[in-house]
Amino acid sequence: MDKMKFESPNLTDKNIEKLAALFPNCITETADENGKLKKAINFEMLRAMLSEDIAEGDEAYEFTWVGKKAAIAEANKPIRKTLRPCKEESVNWDTTENLYIEGDNLEVLKLLQESYLGKVKMIYIDPPYNTGNDFIYRDEFVMSKQEYTEGIGQFDEDGSRLFRNTDSNGRFHSDWCSMIYSRLMLARNLLSEDGVIFISIDDNEQENLKKICDEVFGGNNFVAQVIWERAFAPVNLMKHFSFSHDYILCYANNIDSAICKGIPRSEETDSRYANPDNDPRGVWSSSDISVGPAIEANIYPITTPSGRVVEPPAGRSWRLSKNAFLERLRDNRIWFGADGNGVPRIKRFLTDLRKTGVTPMTIWKYTEVGHSQDATKALAKIFDGKKYFDYPKPVELIKRCISLYTNPDDIILDFFSGSATTAHAVMQLNAEDGGYRKFIMVQLPEETDKNSEAYKAGYKNICVIGKERIRRAGAKIREESPLTTQELDTGFRVFKLDDTNMEDVYYTPAETDQTLLADLENNIKPDRTDLDLLFGCLLEWGLPLSMPYKSEQIEGVTVHTYNDGDLIACFDKSIPESVIKTIAKRKPLRAVFRDDSFTDSPSKINVGEIFKMLSPDTAVRVI
């Protein structure tokens, strides 16, 4: 039986495997720090394979900054962390499919790489804008903890890294670019083939963010740069201009696969349709049949019902070929005006258009999606009129992003969750259209200011605010529509980033000697529960964290069954052989036990033989 590593995937190794599939002759071997052989890239051979397209010298177009290479290396580097379930802070733990994860989002994204690879339909993030006052993440590759502590930043109780990136910092833009680059690299892996990402930003980093996104997602996958009207009145104290907008960048994972569903049609939009000829198919609007430039096959005379002959304007042609025009004419889809003497137009029936939404434009007015003051007031209303969070985004704004590209059963991720507006928007949209979209919120537990109203009210960090906002918003949505929200999922499972479940020595056997063997009998940290171990195994095996599970007693030992047999785990010691056989007869896809669940090596070998006999397709591992 193999041992579980409890380590996030090494993305460098995965990239080497991808190159190996394309250029197997460019793969060689080298020794690691322990003398063990591993795969490596022969860059000279790779250069030879791509010799005609290699950028030589210093004249290649690129966007770079101090720390970019380190940011790439950091994104690919594995970590030995875990996500520990926190049932007591969760809502509807047993039935919900939503997740709320507390921790540094860079590390959380690494841990989610296997479980949610290619499964997230939409990502929305509202990262720090880098105005000179925002706290941003300072990752380990930027400076050491000692250097950091001596600087201007602050650590939370978990030692997570935050610092106020003032514009006097010589690496003002570089630090921000490094922070966002590594996270977007990891986020892209989670997007489905037809997935999209929306990123809110202002002028301070908009230019840099777009260049980074062009590099990470590919410039050809750029969808739009939306201008959101976030303010409705000028600030007259401004010296030059009063800024009234932010940007929302949208990129697709694969623009050829992404499908925009459009903005749901409003009553005002539908009111523009009429039925002047009493067509039994209902109301319609019309569009010009002419289009340019001229296409010879589409230039032909049309005779109106009144007998007038019309041709396309000079230098233009009809939108339709002659055969296509005659087909629509026979189907009464051409309109010549009430007198039958007008220029022909194509009829577009509302019954057909309702199947798709209105194509979105790139300017979103506050009258459509709300503005900053709206959002602040709405959030305060949820908290009984108290203002506990600055600058939240409007629910309607995020709802529009979600509705444009997701289906009713998709997963939405926000790894700069803040006050959890995205979770609120997901629940609200589900309540309106009957969907069952799932959310994953990720947020560092940043401490609130000790002088703030939030801190005085007991909200010691942002995560406490976010979780309470989801609880209250979910209850309010249900209260407003009790008949249609009975099946609405307003719960969430809480997980908290922590060090690995395993003792450190578990990973460094080369550094141990005979005198330490007695201390290694138990390789699991004493404060870890069965639930900690179970969800640690899910991350290792790449299973989602939102599925149902049950725990039962079989002959005095506890057996956990996840998602009806995706995984069966037993972490008790001295497991009877009869229980091993019971588990094997259930034919799970995966089974896992503690290394010390068996008294000796023959017992462990026997477990493998039992599964070979009763469930040969089960993958069996120990921790």
Residue pairs with C-beta under 8 A, 6 or more apart in sequence:
1 604
1 607
1 608
1 620
1 621
1 622
2 621
2 622
3 595
3 621
3 622
3 623
4 537
4 540
4 592
4 621
4 622
4 623
5 540
6 80
6 82
6 500
6 501
6 502
6 536
6 539
6 540
6 623
7 78
7 79
7 80
7 500
8 78
8 79
8 80
8 81
8 107
8 110
8 111
8 113
9 78
9 110
9 113
9 114
10 76
10 77
10 78
11 75
11 76
11 78
11 113
11 186
11 189
12 76
12 77
13 38
13 39
15 76
16 27
16 39
16 40
16 41
17 39
19 26
19 27
19 41
19 46
20 26
20 27
20 39
23 45
23 46
23 49
25 45
25 49
26 41
26 42
26 43
26 45
26 46
26 49
27 39
27 40
27 41
27 42
28 39
28 40
28 41
28 42
29 37
29 38
29 39
29 40
30 37
30 38
30 40
31 37
31 38
32 38
34 510
47 54
63 208
63 211
63 212
63 214
63 215
65 173
65 174
65 177
65 178
66 171
66 174
67 141
67 142
67 171
67 174
67 175
67 177
67 178
68 177
68 178
68 181
70 141
70 142
70 178
71 139
71 141
71 177
71 178
71 179
71 181
71 182
72 181
72 182
72 185
73 141
74 106
74 139
74 140
74 141
74 182
75 106
75 181
75 182
75 183
75 185
75 186
78 110
79 107
79 110
79 111
80 499
80 500
80 502
80 507
81 107
81 110
81 111
81 497
81 498
81 499
81 500
82 111
82 497
82 498
82 499
82 500
82 501
82 532
82 535
82 536
82 539
83 101
83 103
83 108
83 111
83 495
83 496
83 497
83 498
83 535
83 536
83 539
83 545
84 495
84 496
84 497
84 498
84 528
84 532
84 535
85 493
85 494
85 495
85 531
85 532
85 535
86 494
86 495
86 496
87 93
87 494
87 531
89 467
89 494
90 96
90 100
90 491
90 492
90 493
90 494
91 470
91 471
91 474
91 490
91 491
91 492
92 489
92 490
92 491
92 492
93 491
93 493
94 548
95 489
95 491
95 548
96 489
96 491
96 492
96 493
96 546
97 436
97 438
97 489
97 546
97 547
98 423
98 426
98 438
98 439
98 440
98 441
98 489
98 491
98 492
98 493
98 546
99 438
99 439
99 440
99 441
99 492
99 493
99 495
99 545
99 546
100 417
100 420
100 423
100 441
100 443
100 463
100 466
100 467
100 470
100 492
100 493
100 494
100 495
101 108
101 440
101 441
101 442
101 443
101 494
101 495
101 496
101 497
102 443
102 444
102 445
102 463
102 494
102 495
102 496
102 497
103 158
103 160
103 442
103 444
103 445
103 496
103 497
103 498
104 137
104 160
104 161
104 444
104 497
105 137
105 183
105 415
105 416
105 442
105 443
105 444
106 137
106 139
106 182
106 183
106 186
107 497
108 415
108 442
108 497
109 183
109 186
109 187
109 190
109 415
109 442
110 186
111 497
111 539
112 190
112 440
112 539
113 186
113 189
113 190
114 539
114 540
114 541
114 542
115 538
115 539
115 542
115 543
115 544
115 545
116 190
116 411
116 413
116 440
116 544
117 189
117 190
117 542
118 189
118 190
118 191
118 192
118 193
119 190
119 192
119 411
119 544
120 190
120 191
120 192
120 195
120 411
120 412
120 413
120 440
121 191
121 192
121 194
121 195
121 196
121 405
121 406
121 407
121 410
121 411
121 412
122 195
122 196
122 197
122 198
122 401
122 402
122 405
122 406
122 410
122 411
122 412
122 413
123 187
123 190
123 191
123 195
123 196
123 197
123 198
123 412
123 413
123 414
123 415
124 197
124 198
124 199
124 200
124 398
124 401
124 402
124 412
124 413
124 414
124 422
125 187
125 197
125 198
125 199
125 200
125 414
125 415
125 416
126 199
126 200
126 393
126 414
126 416
126 418
126 421
127 136
127 179
127 180
127 199
127 200
127 201
127 416
128 134
128 135
128 136
128 165
128 176
128 416
129 201
129 202
129 204
129 205
130 136
130 165
130 172
130 173
130 176
130 204
130 205
131 202
131 204
132 165
132 166
132 167
132 172
132 204
133 164
133 166
134 164
134 165
135 153
135 154
135 162
135 163
135 164
135 165
135 446
136 162
136 163
136 165
136 175
136 176
136 179
137 160
137 161
137 162
137 179
137 444
138 148
138 153
138 161
138 162
138 163
138 175
138 179
139 161
139 178
139 179
139 182
140 161
141 178
142 175
142 178
143 151
145 155
145 159
148 155
148 161
148 163
149 155
151 163
152 163
152 164
152 166
153 161
153 162
153 163
153 164
154 162
154 163
154 447
155 161
155 162
156 162
156 444
156 445
156 446
156 447
156 461
158 445
158 497
160 444
160 445
162 444
162 446
165 172
165 175
165 176
166 172
169 175
173 205
173 208
176 205
176 208
177 205
177 208
177 212
180 205
180 209
180 212
181 212
181 216
183 415
184 197
184 212
184 213
184 216
184 217
185 216
187 197
187 413
187 415
188 197
188 216
188 217
188 253
190 413
191 197
191 253
192 253
193 253
193 254
193 257
194 252
194 253
194 254
194 257
194 258
194 259
194 405
195 252
195 253
195 258
195 405
196 223
196 250
196 251
196 252
196 253
196 258
196 405
197 217
197 250
197 251
197 253
198 248
198 249
198 250
198 401
199 209
199 213
199 248
199 249
199 250
200 228
200 246
200 247
200 248
200 393
201 209
201 246
201 247
201 248
201 249
202 243
202 246
202 247
203 243
203 247
206 247
206 249
209 249
210 222
210 225
210 249
213 222
213 249
213 251
214 222
217 251
217 252
217 253
220 255
221 251
221 252
221 253
221 254
221 255
222 250
222 251
222 255
223 250
223 251
223 252
223 255
223 258
224 249
224 250
224 360
224 362
225 247
225 248
225 249
225 250
225 362
226 247
226 248
226 249
226 250
226 362
226 363
226 364
227 245
227 246
227 247
227 362
227 363
227 364
228 245
228 246
228 247
228 248
228 364
228 366
228 369
228 397
229 244
229 245
229 363
229 364
229 365
229 366
229 371
230 244
230 245
230 246
230 366
230 371
230 372
231 242
231 243
231 244
231 245
231 366
231 371
231 372
231 373
232 244
232 366
232 371
232 373
234 242
234 244
235 242
236 242
248 364
248 401
250 401
252 258
258 405
259 405
260 359
260 360
260 404
260 405
261 356
261 357
261 403
261 404
261 405
262 356
262 357
262 358
262 359
262 360
262 404
263 357
263 358
263 359
263 360
263 400
263 403
263 404
264 357
264 358
264 403
265 353
265 354
265 357
265 358
269 358
270 283
270 350
272 285
273 283
273 284
273 285
273 350
274 283
274 284
274 285
275 282
275 283
275 284
276 338
277 332
277 335
279 332
279 347
279 349
281 349
281 351
282 349
282 350
282 351
283 349
283 350
284 347
284 348
284 349
284 350
285 347
285 348
285 350
286 335
286 345
286 346
286 347
286 348
287 345
287 346
287 348
288 319
288 343
288 345
288 346
289 318
289 319
289 320
289 325
289 334
289 343
289 344
289 345
289 346
290 312
290 313
290 316
290 317
290 318
290 319
290 343
291 316
291 317
291 318
291 319
292 315
292 316
292 317
293 315
293 316
293 317
294 312
294 315
294 316
294 317
295 317
296 317
297 321
297 322
298 312
298 317
298 318
298 319
298 320
298 321
298 322
299 311
299 312
299 317
299 318
300 311
300 318
300 322
300 325
301 309
301 310
301 311
302 309
302 310
302 311
302 318
302 325
302 344
303 309
303 310
304 310
304 336
304 340
304 341
304 342
304 344
305 336
305 340
305 341
306 336
306 339
306 340
306 341
308 341
310 343
310 344
312 318
318 325
319 346
320 328
320 346
325 334
325 344
328 334
328 346
332 347
333 346
333 347
334 344
334 345
334 346
334 347
335 342
335 344
335 345
335 346
335 347
336 342
336 343
336 344
336 345
337 343
357 403
360 400
360 404
364 397
364 400
366 374
368 396
368 400
369 394
369 396
369 397
369 399
369 400
370 378
370 394
370 395
370 396
370 397
371 394
372 391
372 394
374 394
375 391
375 392
375 393
375 394
375 395
375 397
375 421
376 387
376 390
376 391
376 392
378 394
378 395
379 387
379 388
379 389
379 392
379 419
379 421
379 469
380 386
380 387
380 388
382 469
382 472
382 473
382 476
383 468
383 469
383 472
386 453
386 457
387 453
388 448
388 452
388 453
388 454
388 457
388 459
388 465
389 418
389 419
389 454
389 462
389 465
392 418
392 419
392 421
393 421
394 421
395 421
395 424
395 425
395 428
396 425
398 421
398 422
398 424
398 425
399 425
399 428
399 429
402 412
402 422
402 425
402 426
402 429
402 437
403 429
403 433
406 412
406 437
407 435
408 430
408 433
408 434
408 435
408 436
408 437
409 435
409 436
409 437
409 438
410 437
410 438
411 437
411 438
411 439
411 440
412 422
412 426
412 437
412 438
412 439
412 440
413 439
413 440
413 442
414 420
414 422
414 423
414 439
414 440
414 441
414 442
415 442
415 443
416 442
416 443
417 423
417 441
417 442
417 443
417 466
418 443
418 462
418 466
419 462
419 465
419 466
419 469
420 441
420 443
420 465
420 466
420 467
420 469
420 470
422 439
422 441
423 439
423 441
423 466
423 469
423 470
423 473
423 492
424 469
424 470
424 473
426 437
426 438
426 439
427 439
427 470
427 473
427 474
427 477
427 488
427 489
427 490
428 473
428 477
429 435
429 437
430 436
430 437
430 488
430 489
431 477
431 481
431 484
431 485
431 488
434 484
436 487
436 489
438 489
438 546
439 492
441 466
441 470
441 492
443 462
443 463
443 466
444 462
444 463
445 461
445 462
445 463
445 464
446 461
446 462
447 460
447 461
448 454
448 455
448 459
448 460
448 461
448 462
448 465
449 455
454 465
458 464
459 465
459 468
467 492
467 494
470 490
470 492
471 490
473 490
474 488
474 490
474 491
475 490
477 485
477 488
477 490
478 485
478 488
478 490
493 545
493 546
495 535
495 545
500 507
500 525
500 536
501 524
501 525
501 528
501 532
501 533
501 536
501 623
502 523
502 524
502 525
502 623
503 520
503 522
503 523
503 524
503 525
505 511
505 512
505 516
505 519
505 520
505 523
506 520
506 523
512 520
521 596
522 596
523 595
523 596
523 623
524 533
524 594
524 623
530 551
530 558
530 560
530 569
530 571
533 569
533 571
533 594
533 623
534 549
534 560
534 562
534 569
534 571
535 545
536 623
537 567
537 569
537 592
537 623
538 544
538 545
538 562
538 567
539 545
541 567
541 590
543 562
543 563
543 566
543 567
547 562
547 563
547 566
548 563
548 564
549 560
549 561
549 562
549 563
550 560
550 561
551 558
551 559
551 560
551 561
552 558
552 559
552 561
553 559
554 579
554 582
555 576
555 578
555 579
557 570
557 572
557 575
557 576
557 579
558 570
558 571
558 572
559 568
559 569
559 570
559 579
559 582
559 583
560 568
560 569
560 570
560 571
561 567
561 568
561 586
561 588
562 568
562 569
565 586
565 587
565 588
565 589
566 588
566 589
566 590
567 588
567 589
567 590
567 591
567 592
568 583
568 586
568 588
568 590
568 591
568 592
569 591
569 592
569 593
570 579
570 583
570 592
570 593
570 597
571 593
571 594
571 597
571 623
572 594
572 597
573 594
573 596
573 597
574 597
574 599
575 593
575 597
575 598
577 606
577 610
580 607
580 610
581 610
581 614
583 591
584 591
584 610
584 611
584 613
584 614
584 615
584 618
585 614
585 615
586 615
587 614
587 615
587 617
587 618
588 615
588 618
589 617
589 618
589 619
590 618
590 619
590 620
590 621
591 611
591 618
591 619
591 620
591 621
592 620
592 621
592 622
592 623
593 607
593 620
593 622
593 623
594 622
594 623
595 604
595 622
595 623
597 622
598 604
598 607
604 622
607 620
608 620
611 618
611 620
